[in-house]
Amino acid sequence: MQRQSILITGASSGLGEGMARAFAAKGRSLALAARRLDRLEALASEVSGEAAAVEVAALDVTDTDRVPVVFDDLAGRLGGLDRIIVNAGLGKGAPLGTGRADANIETVQTNLVGALAQVEAAMTIFRAQGRGHLVLISSVSAVRGLPKAQTAYSASKAGLTAIGEGLQAELRSSPIRVSILLPGYISTDINAGVKSSMMVDRDKGVAALVAAVEREPLREAVPRWPWAAVDLALSHLPGAITRRMV
């Protein structure tokens, strides 16, 4: 089934922008939301010749009262939404107890509370329609708690994964599909400063992510190599071993 009308949050940069460009090239209708409206408008102008339609809206997902208003408005402008990609996220963080509680709290508010608000709004639309595809952009970091500056981020993404798993259990016989995607290290602003031999360039990472979205899996690490193996290892190996991996 082709999902023609797609809403993407966090679409002004990184993976969100990359997915918007890729789906525009496929001729889909796009609803793009992010805090930076100027960047969304520039992106919309660039892809308007390829996409069937492009609508944009400013949205800070931590403004939880605003999220359903924006989602409903974008759905109305496109005549409904076939797929909603919960992608907006934040990569701030510091070791707990080192004086940067603000960064850790902001990360959880954005990645978990803001994501929950998006899921609520998306599911309201999909339940009314009786169909839809909800995509949660989690992270391989959600599989096992990570140390130091990654602890709050890891926890926020683990919470998002749990939301998706709960919905999958509830909706297993429903025409509403829920996919949980777990990107590994992809070269975007959120991973700036990360040094890893497993870092994937953005174009390759976005292509793998879009392909996974189109497959509509229940759960998938992206790109599959090497991140499916990392996912498996973090899920099943003893903590004494995985602590040396991270």
GIRA-V161695 format. One record per run of one state. SS is the DSSP state (@ for helix, = for strand, . for the rest). FROM is the first residue (numbers start at 1). TO is the last residue. If there is no record, write none. Layout:
SS;FROM;TO
SS;FROM;TO
This chain:
.;1;4
=;5;9
.;10;13
@;14;25
.;26;28
=;29;34
.;35;36
@;37;47
.;48;52
=;53;58
.;59;63
@;64;78
.;79;82
=;83;86
.;87;100
@;101;129
.;130;131
=;132;137
.;138;139
@;140;142
.;143;147
@;148;170
.;171;175
=;176;183
.;184;185
=;186;186
.;187;188
@;189;191
.;192;199
=;200;200
.;201;201
@;202;215
.;216;218
=;219;222
.;223;223
@;224;236
.;237;238
@;239;245
.;246;246
